[in-house]
């Protein structure tokens, strides 16, 4: 088989899968006698990625494999395919997610200690329903509180191969926004986890549209002491979340995103 034929099959598979596809999965779609080796498969994927330079989409590797992804510069226009999506996630949700991502494994009490207010259970419930956060163990202290950590779906959504690919906090301080991925029409938003973020290579597509979303993530993740004014702001924000997150059909305020999959 020619490289051109192999690339066409891989391209078709990535488009049809509507999710990240691993190298081993891509190998299995070929007959055994014509199956590329893992090294050959990665070379073909690199060639195919190069073929999409200058196009509206690109091929991106995330935690669970390779997928097609809309480039950032076209996110604003493409997002109009989903005009009814909630406009943004709340600051409280973003702070909680940032703490879990940067300081995992972490307990709810530790999150509360940094934020200065009780963790809204609806926020954690929403993060778990999105498959961005899961229980990874229990702290060996009285009560054995749950330890929270991020998932591979979180990495996929934020376009990360591993948690080490999160931008350093020093770098995060210079960001004006936090980019999330926008799947192609008909794909799932797994990958979910943005993180699609965090926008380090220019292929992600969603941008929070709240006041200071990146600063909120930065301060929460760094664990800086919380002022009394910040505590009051966070408490008020969490009170608002009680209404936003519990409202029928409301997944939380915040990011212009692709519609949820049937599983979410």
Secondary structure as UniProt FT lines:
FT   HELIX           3..17
FT   HELIX           23..28
FT   HELIX           32..34
FT   HELIX           38..51
FT   TURN            52..54
FT   STRAND          57..62
FT   TURN            63..64
FT   STRAND          65..70
FT   HELIX           72..74
FT   HELIX           75..78
FT   HELIX           79..82
FT   TURN            83..84
FT   HELIX           91..103
FT   HELIX           108..115
FT   HELIX           121..129
FT   TURN            130..131
FT   STRAND          133..138
FT   TURN            142..143
FT   STRAND          146..150
FT   HELIX           152..157
FT   HELIX           163..165
FT   HELIX           169..172
FT   TURN            173..174
FT   STRAND          179..180
FT   TURN            185..186
FT   TURN            195..196
FT   HELIX           197..199
FT   STRAND          206..208
FT   TURN            211..212
FT   HELIX           213..222
FT   HELIX           228..246
FT   TURN            248..249
FT   TURN            262..263
//
